[in-house]
Amino acid sequence: MSIETVALPPVALRARRATAEPFAARALLVGLALAFLAVFLALPLAAVFAQALSKGFGAYARAVLEPEALAALRLSLGTAAIAVSLNLVFGLSASWAIAKFTFRGKNLLLTLIDLPLAVSPVVSGLVFVLVFGRQGWLGPWLSDHGLKVIFAPPGIVLATLFVTFPLVVREVLPVMEACGAEEEEAARLLGASGWQIFFRVTLPNVKWGVLHGVLLCGARAMGEFGAVSVVSGHVRGLTNTLPLHIEILYDEYRFQAAFAVASVLTLFALATLLAKTLVAWRSGRKD
């Protein structure tokens, strides 16, 4: 049995040579990428865990399990859960409206959705103080009705919602636009209702984008510092999230405890990154 060799056309050969980088160039690019990852990712992560365990596992456990740290963890998790849930509802609704319908003001809506990405988180927190603070626009009315937003968990939730506002939309909207509207139109012609179309046609098509958005939103909510710092009041055990608790420990020169709590936040980030990688892998296989 003979093996036939298929010769590439001259044009294909020239294109292949033009796109094939020399070995030295490839090695240089790979080396630069690995060096960048080592300096800006691997070394900081190693430093965090090395400092966290510098006094032994017992000191690490005490720092992580002290009441103020656990209260900060509960507040961070609760805030992230609320922010992700509300942003998920808004993100799906806004993406569906923008991708599937034509209406006046669509570009303005997209601009407003992107606004939190352009505004400093500290400025965002100051805006909430201006609106809901004791001397703010709604402050007197809130005080008269016994409601407290600033320097309380509701203010932390509002600030976190604002900074995470665009994340779900920006992950879901491109996927929904790429899917088009043909399947929804076919389902409508077959007699499906709006909710049936959404849950049986639209949502399954964008589920991987939804998961991406949820993961990014949760990670940002857990690690938000600037806006939350302005509206929290830094009340120990009540309005301190994990990032704020880390700052307090560091300011008190309790460096090992600060890095121990920081390692918990780092583990959440690594878990989110791993989950995002798995989602991307699964979505790639489905495609």
N, C-alpha and C positions, 0 to 999 in steps of 0.2 A: 504494500500500500504506500503510495507516495503522498507526501505532504506538499500542497501547493502554497506558494507564497504570494500573497496579494500585495502588489506594489502600490504604494500611495501615489497619487498624482503629484506633479511638481509643486502645484499651489499649496496642497496640504502639507507637503514636506517643508516648504518655506515657512508656512504658518506655525508648524510645530517647532521649528528651530527658533522662530521669533519669540514664542511664548515660553520656551525652555530656558530657565535661568541657569547660569553656570553654578557649579557646586559651591564655589567660594561665596557667591552672593546668597545662595540658599542657607549655607551654614551661618553667615553673618546675620541674616534676618532671624533665623531660629534662635541664635545665641542672644541677640538683643531682646527678643520676646521673653526668653527664659530669664535673662538678667532682670528685666523689668518686673516680672512676676516674683522673682526672689526678693528684690529690694522693697517693692511696694505691697506685697501680699504675704509671702511666706515668712519673712523676717518679722514684720509687725505681729502676725498671728503667733509666732513662736515666742516673741517677747511678752505678749499678754499672758499666755499660759505659764511661761517660766516665772514671771513675777507673781502670778496668782498662787503658784505652788511653792514659792520660795521659802515659806515657813512651815511647809509640810501640809499634808492633807487635812489634819485636824484644824489648823488655822483657816484653811480654805473653806471647810464645811461650816465653821462658826461664822465666817463672814457672809456666806451665802444664806445661812439659815437663821440669821438674827432677825428679830421681829420687823425692824424697819426695812430690811431688804425684802422680806417676804411680802410686806405691805406694798412696797414699790412694784414688785413683780405682779401681784394681783391687780394693781391699778393699771399697769402697762398692758397686761393681757386683756382686761376688761375694756380698756379704751380701744385697743386694737380690734377686738371682736365687734364692738359697736361701729367703729369706723369702716371696717371691711364690709359689714352687713349693709350699712346705709349706702356706701359707695358702690356696692354690687348692684343694688336696686337702681340707683341713679345711673350707673354706667351702662347697664343693659337698656334702660329706658331711653337714655340720650343716644346711644349708639343705634338703636333700632329706629328712632325718629330721624336721625341724620342720614343713615345709610339707606333707608327704605322709602323715605318720603321727601318731596320737594316742597319747601315752604319759605316764606319771606323771613329773613333774619338768620338763616342757617350759618352764614359766615360769622355773624356776630356771636352766635351761640358757641361756635368753635373757639373764637377768641376768648370769650369769658371762661370757657372750660380750661384753657391753657394759662389763664391769669395767675393761678398759684405757683406755676413754675417760674414766672418772671418776678414775683414779689419775694423779698427776703422774708424768711420765717419770723424774724424778730418784728418786722413791720406788721406781719399778719397778726401776731400776738398783741401788738399795740392797738391795732384796729379794734380787736375784741374788747380791750380795756376801755377804749373810747366809747364803745357802744354799750357795754354791759357793766362797766365799772361803777363804783358808788357815785362818782361825779360825772358819769357818762350820760348818754342820751336816754337810756332806759333804766339807769341805775336807781333813781328815786322811786320809780314805779315798782321795780323788783324788790326794793327794800320795804316798801309799804305792804307788799304781799308776802313777805317772808321768804323770798326767793334769792338765792345766791348763785351767781354764775362764775364770776372772777374769783380766784383763790379758792376754787372748789372743783370737784370732778367734772361738772358740766362744762366749765370753761376749757378744761383739758380736752374733753371730747370734741368740742367745737373747733378748737385750734388744730387738733389732729385731723379732723374731717377736712378742714380747709386745705392743709398742705398735701393731703392724699387725694384730693378731689379729682385730679385728671387721670390718675393711674389706671383705673379699670377701663375708662373710656378709651384711652390711648392704646390699650392692648386689644380691646374688643372691636373697635370701629374699623380698623383696616381689614380684619378677618371678615367682618360682616359685609363690608363693601366688596371684597373680593368674591364672596359667594354669590353676589347678585340677587335679583329678586324673582328669578324664573320659578324656583321651587315654591316660593310663597304664592305666586300668581296661580300656579297649577293647583295648589291646595285650595286656594280660594274658589277656583272654578269647580272643584270637586265638592264644594259645600262646606269646607272646614271653617270654623269660627276663628276670630282673631286670636283667642287664647290657645286654641288647638294648633294654629299655625305656629305660634311662638314656641310652645313647649315641644311640639313634635317635629318641627322643621327647622326653625331658626336656631333655637338653643343647641340642639345636637351638632349643628354645623359650626358653632363658634365656641364649643365647650373648652377647647384647648386655650383659646385666647382668654376666656373667662378665668381659667385656672392661673394663667400667667398674671393677669391683672390682680387677682386675689392675693397671690403670693407676694407680688411687689408692693401692694397696698399694705399687707400685714407687716412686711419687713420695715417699710418706711414708718408705719405707725408705732412699731415697737422702739425704733431708734430715734424718733423725733426729739429734738432738744430745744431749738431756738424759740419757736412759737409757744411750746409748753412751758418753757422757763419763764416767759413773761406773764402768763396767766395763772400759774400754779400757786405762787406765794411761798413755795418751798416749805410747806408745813410737814414736818417729819411724821411719817406714818399715815398721812392723810392725802397730801397732794404731791408727793414726790414719786415720779416714775423712775424706772431703772436708770436712764441717763442722768436724771437730776440727782439721784442717790449716789451715783458714781462721782459726780462733781463734788458733792458734799464730803464724801470720804477723802477724796484727793485734796480738797482744801484743808482738811483736818490732818493732813500728813499721814493718813492711814493708807499708805500706798498699796500694801499687800491686799487689804480688804477691797480697795477700789478696783484693783486688777482682778480680784476674784469675782466680784459682781460683773465687771466688764466681760469676763470670760463667759458668763451665762448669756449675756447679750450676743457675744460672738458665736456661741453655739447655736442660738436661734438664727443668726444670719447664715451660718454654714448649712443648717438644716434647710433653710429657705432656698439657698443656692442649689443644694442637692435635689430638692423637690422640683425646682424650676428646670434643672437639667433633665430629670426624668420625664417631666411633662413635655419638654422639647423633643426628647427622644421618641416618646410614644406618639406625639403628634406627627413627627417625621415618618414613623412607620405607617401610621394611618394614611398619610398622604401618598 
